[in-house]
Amino acid sequence: MDDRNKYYDIHAHFLPSMDLGCKNTDDALQMISMMEKQSCQGVIATPHFYPTETVDDYLKRRHDNYTTLREALQESQYSDFDKKIILGTEVAYHHSLVFENGIFNLCMGDSNYLLLEMPFSKWTPEVLEDVEKLIKYRGLRIIIAHLERFYEYGNKKYIERLLDMDLAIQMNTAHLLKFGAFRHANKMIKEQRVDVLCTDCHGTFFYPPNMEQALDKMRKSGLESDMNRMMQNSVAIYKTARG
Ligand SMILES: [Fe+2]
């Protein structure tokens, strides 16, 4: 175990049967063993929430699957890992969120941090206005999930507006590690556009827990001070969520 690679991950999909990739408790335990090997100190489980179900139904599903995982963890060699898990959600943007009574139940742990997934399409001014309302009128601290994935839809102009807002930007480790993407990732990081680096892990092969590799890549690429800044932000968010 390399102590220099101790990390917190605030965007991860490892609760069983909640998302694509992690189908059952065996998958979840394998992902957790990978996190343990990489010196994970704490993780926020962020299953997807889409407005096709109610917040209450989603929370019940998340609770049930988390309970299943805890039972499996108790019988495994990773029983202590349960103490590292905080529940959160990756919330898909929808206009109705602005009025959603249960929105605070989707935040990370005891915090008002909300991980928001923007539309995978060309945005509109209304989308940006709604994000602003979530911050100003609902009092949420928004973390935009994997901003790098939205440039391709012709959103450059909207992304510039988003970056002026009082919110945090998250990048996936995959963007640093994916062939051909590093140049863009490096540029975003150097321009201080990224506040938090997360794995957004979804399984053992597809989007695996790979923070160790990403940290190594940043060190080798002269991005150590940015890496430390982003890791400190993750710790701060995790600790606020812990309450
Ligand atoms: Fe995600």
Boltz pocket constraint, residues with backbone or C-beta under 6 A from the ligand:
constraints:
  - pocket:
      binder: B
      contacts: [[A, 11], [A, 12], [A, 13], [A, 46], [A, 90], [A, 145], [A, 200]]
      max_distance: 6.0
